[in-house]
Amino acid sequence: MKMITGGVTAAEGFAAASCEANIKYKGRTDMAMVYSKTPCVCAGTFTTNVVKAACVKWDQQVVASKEPMQAIVINSGIANAATGAEGFAACEATAKAVEKALGVPHQQVGVASTGVIGMQLPVEKLAHGVAVMSTQLEESIQAGTDASKAIMTTDTVNKELAVTVELGGKTVTLGGMSKGSGMIHPNMCTMLAFLTTDAAISKELLQEATSQVVSDTFNMITVDGDTSTNDTLLIMANGLAKNPEITEKNEDYNTFVEALRFVCETLAKKMAADGEGASKLFEAKVKNAKSVADAKVLARAIVGSNLSKAAIFGCDANFGRFLCAMGYSGVSFCEEDVELFFESSVGKLQVFDHGTPVAFDEEMALAIMKADAVTVLVDMHEGDGNATAWGCDLTYDYVKINADYRS
């Protein structure tokens, strides 16, 4: 696997565009389009929140159908959630605007929104934005980067990535972009993610691979414990790499899953590090738990604890915060088996050893925790279950951002 420059336009046959549609924001791009010159096999995963945005319901319908997908339109600023029949009609109108502009059947168009809940989308602005972007579609790397910036809300940086792998003697490219900074919590985590690949793969295996990978990546990040109404991940595969179509779980399938996992994990970590108000990435690694399921619960409990997040922000090596979170996670374990370490680019320091605190160098601990990324490493000594979760510290700015969000 090789990392390359780019995002959603890196794979063969994919183009992107963005524009300033004034959906809610002024003076910045707030609509994006991703388009394939040929119809694509598609797959998706979506929020588990009972309150689902209209765009989520629309995309679930498209993914569940036997229709391919050829275009995705995204707007930022207004979430189109809690908007009733009018909100769903806005999704259909957006898709039909693509049909009018590009000839893509509206049943093959994905739509996504992010922003404020409870506001209706201005359909005329959406349709105008689609018309403009349809004339500006480009397969350039810059077009993909611009699209990744247009879907941002409270994000401070855009998030994109692309890799290549060899499948059946052909070079296959997988690229993607995501947004997410607040309302981040499994399942899924508050986010939009759009992946493109020129791999030839069956719809069934693409969906299976996507669901499997999301479980270990996007579903292992948390910022604030709030699961959004709009979480959507869509992936389109147009087959233009001309590799032998993947229709069974062979070596090519495993290679594709590995690449998909790398892209999703990297984008997920970028989102966690860019959590609202965050100053650093907070990672929890749990190893040797009784099971993978236990390890996942423990790791998510550690990064999800407000007290743990505050300790990371304050560079306070108070290991009791992390043990406490593990203790109320619902996983049964023996405290006397546990070892706990702090780790960063500065070094590694043990602070708890089989039920007993370890005398440690406070200055070394402070130096470790001042790094841009801090890891809490826990060895359970109970089995072979391993998992990693990602989050961020809890800062004063998180409250400021969310107190002023609607205004």
N, C-alpha and C positions, 0 to 999 in steps of 0.2 A: 504494500500500500504506500502511496506517495501523496503527500499534501501538495496542492497546487494553489495558485492564486485564483480567487473567484468565489462565487456562490451559486445562485440559482441559474445563471446563464453559462456555467462552466461546461455542462454536459451538451452534447451535440443536439442541435435542433431547438434549443430553448432560448427564448427572448424575453425581455422585460422592459417595462416603462414605468414612469412615475409622473405625477403632476401635482400642482397646487389647486385643489378643488374647493378650498375654503369650507370643508365639512364642519369643522369647529375651529381649527387653528388658522391663524393668519400669518402670512409671510413665510410659509414653509410647505414643503410637499406633504400631502396627506392621503394620497391614493397611489396604489401600485398595482401592476398587472404582471402576471407570469403566464407565458404562452408557449405552447409547443407547436411546431409546424405540422406535426402529425398527431392524431389522437393517441392518448396514453392509457395504459392500465393504471388504475389508481387504488389507493388504500388510505385509511385515515384512522385516527383515534381522537376521542373527544372528551369533554368534561364529564365528570360524574355528578356534578351539581344537578339537583332536581330542576332548578330554574335554569333552563338552557336558552341561550340567545337564539333569535330567529335564524341567523346564519349557521349556527350549529345544526339546527333541525334541517335546514336546506342541504347542507353538506352530507349529513348522515343519509339523507335520501339519495343523493347522487352516488355516494360510495356503495350503498347497499344495492343499487340497481346494477343492471348488466351493461349500462352505458359506460363508455370511456370518459375520460376527462381531458380537456384540451386547453383550458384557461382557468386562471384563478384571479379574482379581483378582490383587493383588500383596501379597506379604509381605516384610518385612525382618527380618534377624537370622539366618536360616538359608537357605543357598543352594539346598538340595535338589540338590546336585551330588555325583557319586560315591556315589549312593545306590541304584543298581540298580533292580530291578523294584519294590521298595517305594516308591521315590521317584516313579516314573512313576504308580503306583497312587494316590499322594497327589495328583497333578495331576488325575487322573480324578475322584477323590473331591471335590476342590474344585469342579470344573466341575459335577459332579452336585448339589452343594449349591446352586449358583446355579440350576440347573434346578428344583430343589425349591422354592426361595424365590421365583423370579421367572418361572418357566415358560419360560426360555430353554433350548433344547436344548443339552445339555452339549458337543456337537460345535461349538457356536458361541461357546464361552467360552475366552478366552485366560487363561493363568496365568503369573505371573512371580515369581521369588524372588531375594533378594540377601542375602548374609551369609556365614556360615561354611560351608566345604565339608566334606562327610563326616558331616553330622548329618542324621538323619531328621526330617521335619516331623511335628509333633503334629497328626494329622488331625482329632481331635475339636475342637481349638482353632480350626483353620481353618474347619471347618463351622460352629462357633458364631459365628465372626467374620463369615462370609458371611450367616448368618441375621440378625445384628444390623445389618449394613450395608444389607441389602436393605430394611429398614424406615426407614432414615435417608437414603436417596438424595435429593439436592437438586441443582437446576440452578443454584444460587447460585455466585458467584465464590468466596465463602469456602469452600464445599465442595470446590472444585477446589484451592484453596490448601492446605487441610487435608490433602487426599490427597497433594499433593506433599511435604508434611512427613512423612507417615507412611511413605514409601518410603525415607527417608534411612537411611544406616548411619553411616559416618564423615564424611559431608558436614557442613559447618558451617552451610550455608544451603540453603534449598529453591530449586528452579530451575523457573520456569514462564514462559510467554510466550504472547501471542495477537496476531493481526493480522487485518485485514479487507482484502479486495480486491474489485474489481468483475469479475464474470464473466458475460458475456451479459446485462448490464443488471441483474444481481442482486448484492446484497452477500453475499459468501461469507466465512466466518470460519474461521480455522485456529488452533488452540491446542495447547499441549503442556506436558508436564512431563518432567523427567529427574532421575536421580540418578547420582552417580559422583564418586569422590574419590581412590580408590586402585585398583590393578590396572588402570590406564588405558593402553592401547596398541592401535594398529591390529593386526589387523582383527577386530572392530570396535574398540572401545576399551572398557574396562570400564565398562559403563553399562547402565542401563535407561532407555528413553524411550518415552513414550506420547503419540501425537498424535491429535487429533480434528478433523474438519472436516465442515461441512454441505454441502460441494461435491458435485455429482453428477459422477462420473468412473468410467470403466470400471476393472475390477480390473487388467487388463493394463497400462494406462497409469499407474495408481496405483503399481503395483509398479515399473515402469520409472523413474518419477519419483523414487520413494523410494530405489532402489538408486543412481541417478545422484547424488542429493544427498548421501547418506551418504558416498559416496566422497570428496567434497570438504569434508566438515564433520566428522562424528564420526570418520571415519577419518584425520583430520589432527590429532588431538590425542594427546598422550602425557604421562603423569605419571611412570611408573616402569618402562616396558618390559615389563610383565606383561599379557598378554592373558587376560581372564577366561574362565571356563567358562560364564558366564551372560548375556553380552551379548545384549540383545534390544531391538529397536525395532519397535513395532507402531503402525500407523495405521489408523483407522477413518473411513470416509466414508459418511454416511447420506443425503446428497442432499437434505436438507430446505431448503436455500437455494433449491431449484427453478431453478437455472441450467440452461441447455441442457446435457445430459450431454456431458462431454468424452470423445469416442471417437476423436479423431485429434489429431495434433500441430499444433494451430492456435494462434492468438494467445491464446486462453483457457488452453490447456495451458501455454504459455510463462509466462503470468502466474502460474498456479498453482505452477509449478516455482520461480519466483522467490520467491514467498511461502514455500514449503516450505523453500527454501534459507536464507532469512533466519531462520526459526524454528530450524532445525537448527543453523545456524552460531552463533546467539546462545546456544542451550542448550549447545553444545559448548564455547564460550569460557567460559561460566559454570562448567562442569565443570573445565576446565583451570585456571582461576583459583582454584578451590576444591580443588585437589590436596592430598592429605594433607600437612599441615604447611606448606603453601605460604604465602608472604608476598606474592607478586606473580605476575601473568600474564606469561609469556615467549612472545613471538611471533617467528616467523622468516618473513620475506618474501623469496622468491627470484624475481627477474625476469630476463627475457631469457636463460633457459637454452635449450639446444638443443631441448627438448621439454617439454611439461607433465609427462610422466612423470619426466623428470630433475629438474625443479623440485620435484616432490613428494618425491622421495627425498632431495634435498639439504635441503629445509626440515625434513623429519622427522628427519633425522640431526642437525641443529643443535639442535632442541629436545629430542631424545632423549638427548643426550650428558650423562652425569653431571657431567663436568668443566665443560661449558657451563652446566648448571643451577647448579652450585656457584659459578661465576663471577657469575652473575646474582644469587644470594643474597648474595654478598660484595661486590656492586657493583664488581667488578673488570673494567675494560675490557681484558681480556686477549684480544685478537681471535684469537690463535693457537689458542685452544680451539675456536673456531667453524670456522676454516679446517681444523683437524685433522679435525673431525667430517665436514666436507664431503669431505675427501680420502679417508677410508676408507668413504664411503657406497656405493661401487661405481660412481658416476657418473664418467665420464672428462671432464675439463675442463682448460683451460689456466690455471694460477695467475696468469699475467701479464695475463689478461683481467679479473680479478676486482676489483670495488670492494666495500668493506664499511663499513657505517655503523651507529652506535647511535642509536636514536630513542625519544623518549617525549614526554609532554606538555610537558616542559621545553624540548626542542629536538632538533636533529639534529646529529650529529658524524661526520665521516669519519675512519676510523682505518687504512684500507688502500686503496692505489690502484695497480691494475695491477701487482701483484707486489711492491710496495714499501710499507713502513710509513710512515704519515703522522704527523708531529709534531703532537700534539693537546694541548689544555688538559685536564689531569687533573682539575681542579676541576669543569669543565663536564661531563666524562665521569661523574664521581661523582654530580653533580646529576641527570643524565639517568637513571642507573641506580638511583637511589633512588626513582624513581616507582613507582606501583602496577602499571603495565604497561610493559614494556620490549620494544622491537622491535629485532631484528638484521635489517638490510636488506642484501641481497646482490644486486649487479648482475653477472650473468655475462658480458654482452656477447657472447653466442654465438647467440642466436636470439630467439624470441618466446614461449617457455614460461614461464608464471608460476604460482606456487603459494604458499599461506600455510599454516603449521602453528602449532599452539598447544600450549604446555606450561606449566610453572611452575618456580620455583626449587626447589632441593633443600636442605632445612633439617634441623636436628637433630631437629625434631619428627617428621619422616617415620619415622625409625627407632623412636622412642618409640611412635608409634601402632601400627606393625606388629609390634613386639616384644610388645606387650600385647594384640593384636587378639582372640585366641581367649578370653583370660581376662577 
